[in-house]
Amino acid sequence: MENAGIGWIAAIVIGGIAGWLAELLMKSNMGVLMNVLLGIVGAIVANFVLSLFGVALGGWLGYLIAGFIGACILIAVARMVRRTA
């Protein structure tokens, strides 16, 4: 099964880039593995949220944008959870 019309290797690379960009913007220090995970999971989350509004992003650029948005959301949520704990 492929992610957003791209292969698994490309999903890992693009997810890593998206997570790294989100890490730079959000000024967090997560590490390479966490960047990849945030980018991939972030893309899944963002694609789901965007689909609720009728927006569909496809291809590697769409996956990068969705991964970046989703990773930023996940970092913000993690910060909120840490503050309340």
Secondary structure as the mmCIF struct_conf table of DSSP 4:
data_model
#
loop_
_struct_conf.conf_type_id
_struct_conf.id
_struct_conf.beg_label_comp_id
_struct_conf.beg_label_asym_id
_struct_conf.beg_label_seq_id
_struct_conf.end_label_comp_id
_struct_conf.end_label_asym_id
_struct_conf.end_label_seq_id
STRN STRN1 ASN A 3 ASN A 3
TURN_TY1_P TURN_TY1_P1 ALA A 4 GLY A 5
STRN STRN2 ILE A 6 ILE A 6
HELX_RH_AL_P HELX_RH_AL_P1 TRP A 8 MET A 26
TURN_TY1_P TURN_TY1_P2 LYS A 27 LYS A 27
HELX_RH_AL_P HELX_RH_AL_P2 VAL A 32 LEU A 52
TURN_TY1_P TURN_TY1_P3 PHE A 53 GLY A 54
HELX_RH_AL_P HELX_RH_AL_P3 GLY A 59 THR A 84
#
